[in-house]
Amino acid sequence: QVVGLDASEALVAHARSRNLEVWHGDVLSMQFADEFDAIFSNAVLHWVLDGQGAARAMFRALRPGGRIALEFGGFGNIAAIRVALRVALGEAGYTTLPQDQFYPTARQYSAILLAAGFQNVTCEIVPRPTPLLAGLESWLRTFRGGLMNVLGIGVETRDRVFARTAELLAPSLLDPEGQWWADYVRIRAWAVKPELPSADEADPQSPPATQVVDRQFLQDPAAH
């Protein structure tokens, strides 16, 4: 059995119309406890600023021995795009921006998972340049339209901001064939919720074995 979770009422309704079991909510508010053998998440958790709270909620939802497999934006994700957009917004008079993404390093996220109680933690940073088939400005309208709404920026001004952002990024993200690329960097994480020890195995003075593999690929970009 697979259960989905989404914060969009419209997407939940669409999924349910296709006979899928999907709950409306977000990772921080879900009330599951010891219910699942595995949790998979892709391209979601960088939108959740409370990374610690999300990790605790996932840990609580898993049965003992359950595992997580996650991928989302990691440290350095869309760094060029974020800098260029900040410059374009500053030129338009918007200099104070909210924090709206969470892009941790592998070491940082390993510590979060361990603090939540997970074991056998593996986190890695994976640079993944991605073609933007509809172009950069279309990507900005989709993924930064919410930020424009928060800032109260109207259509005409946001179009100018997005055009200026593209102008700034063309030397680095527009290839000679005219293809735009996003400088995506992902973090991938795997971890396990410990099994409950049997009575004869319990030893309060011996903490459970924990293995952390921290692969921070950005330390040697030439090798990857």
Phi, psi and omega in degrees: 000134179243132178239132179257160178221130180211144181277349182268119178297322181295317180291324177296315179298319179296316180296318180294330177294343177257021176063034175259144178272104182227132180259148176269128180157188178228171187296330183285332185258355183294142188254013181293145177216120177054044187247339190237150176274337182204151173232128177240135178217136179227129173058035180240313196290346174286349174272354181256105186291332179272079181297324179295316179296321178296318180296318179296320180295319178294318178300315181296324184287338184277148168286157173306133184088354179289163187225158175242149172222114190231146168217133177199182183295130180249181183306129183092359182298135181039042183299315181296317180298317181295319180294314181296320179294321178298319178296313181297321178293321178298319178297332179271002177098007180253099186252346179250113185244144178284155171280119184233005175220158180235109184238086185277160168283167177297318180295318180298315183286329173302316180296322179296315181294319178296318180295331178284346178115358182288156174236172177050052186275131172233125175229138177217146175264130185231105173298132184218075176305134188230128178292140176257094190296330179266002178096165184291317183295325175296319177298316180298319180296324181285312190259351175236008175297323178297320177297319178298322178295317179299321181280354180072032183269125181285175188298314184296316181292318180294326177297319178294320179296317181292322178295320178293321177300316178297320178300317180293327186269345184307319181296337185248334186241001176252116186278171184299338178272002178087014180266126174279146178231146172259136182274064180291141170227123184251153169249133176244134185221139175228144178196166185229140171278129186300146170292150174287128180289148173288167184301321183280348178266342185294129178217099186298345182266358181241104180294151180297146180296139181225133178241130177238125173246114184249103180255103180257087188297336182293347179292336181218071185298333182293338182275353184228000000 
